[in-house]
Amino acid sequence: MSPLHRHAHRRGFTLLEMLLALALVALLLVAMSSFLFSLGELWGRRADVRLLDQHVRAVTRFLAQDLRTAALPPFGRADAAPFTLPEVRPRAGLIERLFTFELPAGSRLCDWPGEPLPEVVCSLQVRGGDGLLLLWQSRLERGFGEEAPRETLVSPLVTGLAFDYYDPDARRWTTENLIKLDAQGQPQVPGRLRLTFTHGQLKRESLIAVPAAGAGLPAF
């Protein structure tokens, strides 16, 4: 055999070597594909968690700001109750006792059909299948107290609204699914609102403190 033929023979691959190489490449591709798919799935789950947490923080900040505004004068005074618990008849559903407050200039979620009006009475309601709703109506409107208030969706992910009450004697908080009544049957304003957010298998809770009247005023 000539030197050229011997050199060509040494540089070639046998059929068995080719098959082994193809098998190794196939295993490597399968491993990489599995890794990429699992990484994408993990990233997707983490994205859902991040987006839900951002939504919870945004809704909590929005409501906390509105409650702080309601606690300021003219409604948040020593001789006035900035937060009440009246019975409200929504456009859909039965009469329900709702956590209610008043905003001098309304909320940024109030989509007025005409010129915005002041002295807007707002109530919070969680409705199954809809989420957290803001029910609102100005005292200056015709039909105030007679017609059902307007409704604006705050968050479709809120599935529960509970009320936290502090017991100074027991020095602990208790959570009630309904407004708590005192010994005389009068509704009690809670110390905190507890919202439950649900997205698929993910759940989050947030607490919103109910400020005292005038709590946001500086001390002069």
Secondary structure as UniProt FT lines:
FT   HELIX           3..11
FT   HELIX           15..70
FT   TURN            73..75
FT   TURN            78..79
FT   STRAND          83..84
FT   STRAND          87..88
FT   STRAND          96..97
FT   STRAND          99..103
FT   TURN            104..105
FT   TURN            108..109
FT   STRAND          120..127
FT   TURN            128..130
FT   STRAND          131..138
FT   TURN            139..140
FT   TURN            142..146
FT   STRAND          150..155
FT   TURN            156..157
FT   STRAND          158..167
FT   TURN            168..171
FT   STRAND          172..176
FT   TURN            183..184
FT   STRAND          192..199
FT   TURN            200..201
FT   STRAND          202..209
FT   TURN            213..216
//
